[in-house]
């Protein structure tokens, strides 16, 4: 059996617009200048408080980051209720996930900096919950790139690192894969540039969801030959 773990934001769903807007509102709520959009997108993938700390000056304290994070949660929840809210799946995501989940030799997992509440909202909207057997979120783990999420997913599925692939769009995903000693597959349609994914140690990078299943298979075959 093979375990294929997906990141959410930037990998399955394109949520950058809502994330950037909610973060801007959160900073303004605390009388702070909104961070530039590119900086916000750059910390997507980290757990929320860690992401906020990455956007604040170096001398900012964790208490401030926690307060801004709470404001962000409220702002994002409000935005989600707006009729023009747009958080689309990336092209080909639903088809590739369905194809992989239908295989007898594959189980799917999630490892994300989102909260479980955020994952549940996404899955309900897109009818994805039935595809995943293990879901690891920022509610229960240290921030990426700590390997805790991958370790727990492998334990829950009784699958070892030589049969596991982590798929994500950020260096945090790839560094987490390296730390857990599993294959790391980068996607080119997300929030971190191709070259940074390579530098972080990605075993391969795909530019289209249609290429993802065959690339996963190749990585696992290679890993098996090496191990």
C-alpha positions in Angstrom: 0.0 0.0 0.0 1.2 3.5 -0.8 0.5 6.7 1.1 0.2 10.0 -0.9 0.0 13.0 1.3 -1.2 16.4 -0.1 -0.8 19.9 1.2 -4.0 22.1 0.7 -3.5 25.8 0.0 -1.5 26.2 -3.2 -1.6 22.5 -4.0 -5.2 21.5 -4.1 -7.0 24.8 -3.7 -6.0 28.3 -4.9 -6.9 30.4 -1.8 -4.2 33.1 -2.1 -6.7 35.9 -2.7 -8.7 35.2 0.4 -5.6 34.6 2.5 -4.0 37.9 1.5 -7.3 39.8 2.1 -7.9 38.2 5.5 -4.3 38.9 6.6 -4.6 42.5 5.5 -7.8 43.0 7.5 -6.2 41.3 10.6 -3.2 43.6 10.6 -5.4 46.7 10.1 -7.6 45.6 13.0 -4.5 45.9 15.2 -3.4 49.3 13.8 -0.6 47.8 11.7 0.3 48.3 8.1 -0.9 45.4 6.0 2.0 43.2 4.8 2.7 43.1 1.1 0.8 40.4 -0.8 4.0 38.6 -1.9 5.1 38.4 1.6 1.8 36.9 2.7 1.9 34.3 -0.1 5.4 33.5 0.9 4.4 32.2 4.3 1.4 30.2 3.2 1.9 26.7 4.4 3.2 27.6 7.8 0.9 27.2 10.8 -1.0 30.5 11.3 0.9 31.9 14.3 4.2 31.1 12.7 3.1 32.7 9.5 2.0 35.9 11.3 5.4 36.0 13.1 7.1 35.8 9.7 5.2 38.9 8.6 5.9 40.9 11.8 9.1 42.8 12.7 11.7 40.6 14.3 11.2 42.1 17.7 7.4 41.3 17.7 6.2 39.0 20.5 4.2 35.9 20.2 1.2 37.4 22.1 0.8 40.0 19.3 1.0 37.2 16.7 -1.6 35.2 18.5 -4.0 38.1 18.6 -3.5 38.9 14.9 -4.0 35.2 14.1 -7.4 35.3 15.9 -8.4 38.3 13.9 -7.3 36.5 10.7 -9.6 33.6 11.5 -12.5 35.9 12.0 -11.8 37.8 8.8 -11.4 34.6 6.8 -14.6 33.2 8.1 -16.4 36.4 7.2 -15.0 36.4 3.7 -16.0 32.8 3.2 -19.7 33.9 3.7 -19.5 36.6 1.0 -21.3 35.7 -2.2 -18.2 36.6 -4.3 -15.8 34.4 -2.3 -13.6 32.5 -4.6 -11.4 29.6 -3.5 -11.3 27.3 -6.6 -9.6 24.0 -6.9 -6.7 24.0 -9.3 -7.4 22.7 -12.7 -7.3 18.9 -12.8 -7.1 18.5 -9.0 -10.5 16.8 -8.5 -9.8 14.4 -11.4 -6.3 13.4 -10.2 -7.5 13.0 -6.6 -10.4 10.8 -7.7 -8.1 8.7 -9.9 -5.6 8.1 -7.1 -8.2 7.4 -4.4 -9.9 4.8 -6.6 -6.7 2.7 -6.8 -6.6 -0.4 -4.5 -2.9 0.2 -3.7 -3.2 3.8 -2.6 -4.5 5.8 0.3 -4.6 9.6 0.4 -3.8 11.9 3.3 -3.6 15.7 4.1 -0.9 17.6 5.9 -1.7 21.3 6.0 -1.1 24.5 8.0 -4.8 25.0 7.8 -7.0 24.3 10.9 -9.2 21.3 10.8 -12.2 23.6 10.6 -10.7 25.1 7.4 -10.1 21.7 5.9 -13.7 20.6 6.8 -15.1 23.7 5.1 -13.1 23.0 2.0 -14.0 19.3 1.9 -17.7 20.0 2.4 -17.8 22.6 -0.4 -15.9 20.4 -2.9 -17.1 17.0 -1.7 -13.6 15.7 -1.0 -13.8 14.2 2.5 -14.4 10.6 1.3 -11.1 10.6 -0.6 -8.8 11.0 2.4 -8.1 8.4 5.1 -5.8 10.6 7.3 -5.9 14.3 7.9 -3.2 16.2 9.8 -3.6 19.9 10.5 -2.0 22.7 12.4 -4.4 22.1 15.3 -2.4 19.1 16.5 1.1 19.5 15.2 4.1 21.8 15.1 4.4 24.0 12.1 5.9 22.7 8.9 8.7 21.9 8.1 8.6 19.8 11.3 7.9 16.2 10.2 5.2 15.5 12.8 2.3 15.5 10.4 3.9 13.0 8.0 5.0 10.8 10.9 1.5 10.7 12.3 -0.1 10.0 8.9 2.3 7.1 8.3 1.5 5.7 11.8 -2.3 5.9 11.2 -1.9 4.1 7.9 0.8 1.7 8.9 2.8 2.7 5.9 6.6 3.3 5.9 8.6 6.2 4.4 9.7 4.2 1.4 6.0 3.9 0.3 5.1 7.5 1.1 5.1 10.7 -1.0 4.5 14.3 0.2 3.1 16.6 -2.4 3.2 20.4 -1.9 3.8 23.7 -3.5 6.1 25.3 -0.9 9.6 24.7 0.4 8.1 24.0 3.8 6.4 20.9 2.3 9.5 19.7 0.7 11.7 20.3 3.8 9.1 18.4 5.8 9.3 15.5 3.4 13.1 15.5 3.7 12.9 15.6 7.5 10.5 12.6 7.4 12.7 10.8 4.9 9.8 10.4 2.4 9.7 11.4 -1.3 8.9 15.1 -1.8 7.0 16.1 -5.0 6.7 19.8 -5.8 4.0 21.3 -7.8 4.7 24.2 -10.1 1.3 25.9 -9.9 1.5 27.0 -6.3 3.0 29.8 -4.2 6.8 29.1 -4.2 8.9 29.2 -7.3 10.2 26.1 -9.1 13.8 26.9 -8.3 13.2 27.2 -4.5 11.5 23.8 -4.5 14.5 22.3 -6.2 16.9 23.9 -3.7 14.7 22.6 -0.9 15.3 19.0 -2.1 12.3 18.1 -4.2 12.7 14.7 -5.8 10.6 15.9 -8.8 8.3 18.7 -9.8 5.1 18.5 -11.9 3.6 21.3 -13.9 0.2 19.7 -14.5 -2.1 17.6 -12.4 -2.5 15.1 -15.2 1.2 14.2 -14.8 0.9 13.7 -11.0 -0.2 10.0 -10.8 2.6 8.7 -13.0 5.2 10.9 -11.3 4.2 9.6 -7.9 4.5 6.0 -9.2 8.0 6.7 -10.6 9.2 8.2 -7.3 8.0 5.3 -5.3 9.5 2.8 -7.6 12.9 4.6 -7.4 12.7 4.9 -3.7 12.0 1.2 -3.4 15.0 0.4 -5.6 17.3 2.6 -3.5 16.0 1.2 -0.2 
